[in-house]
Amino acid sequence: MKDYCIYLKGSVAVSTRLAYLEDIHFFCSYLIEMQELTIAKEIKDITQDEFNSIKARDINLFLGDYCSRYYKQTERNTLVFENNNRALARKKIIYLYPF
């Protein structure tokens, strides 16, 4: 991840870098929520081996099925989030580079 951050620092604007890192955090949260690719309960506990086991199909499922529209439960209600095509395209770009 450190190398990826160094790469971003020299390649993209600060706002884009923040968006990319938020996308990675979002993906890690998804991994924990789905519990199919990691046994971790917190993002910091996802292992390198678990990241290495992620296949293109797993990312395609994340981008195609989960990212376009997803739900988050709060104490009072359920929030619905939708990503537009620009946000989905950005997410696709960050997964081209291994972090």
KAQUI-V562118 format. One record per pair of residues at least 12 apart in sequence whose C-alpha atoms are under 8 Angstrom apart, sorted by the first residue. I is the first residue (numbers start at 1). J is the second residue. If there is no record, write none. Layout:
I_J, I_J
//
This chain:
1_99, 2_99, 3_99, 4_97, 4_98, 4_99, 20_90, 20_91, 20_94, 23_91, 24_94, 25_43, 27_62, 28_43, 29_43, 30_62, 37_50, 37_53, 37_54, 38_50, 59_95, 63_88, 63_91, 63_92, 67_82, 67_83, 67_88, 68_82, 68_83, 68_84, 68_88, 69_81, 69_82, 69_83, 70_82
//
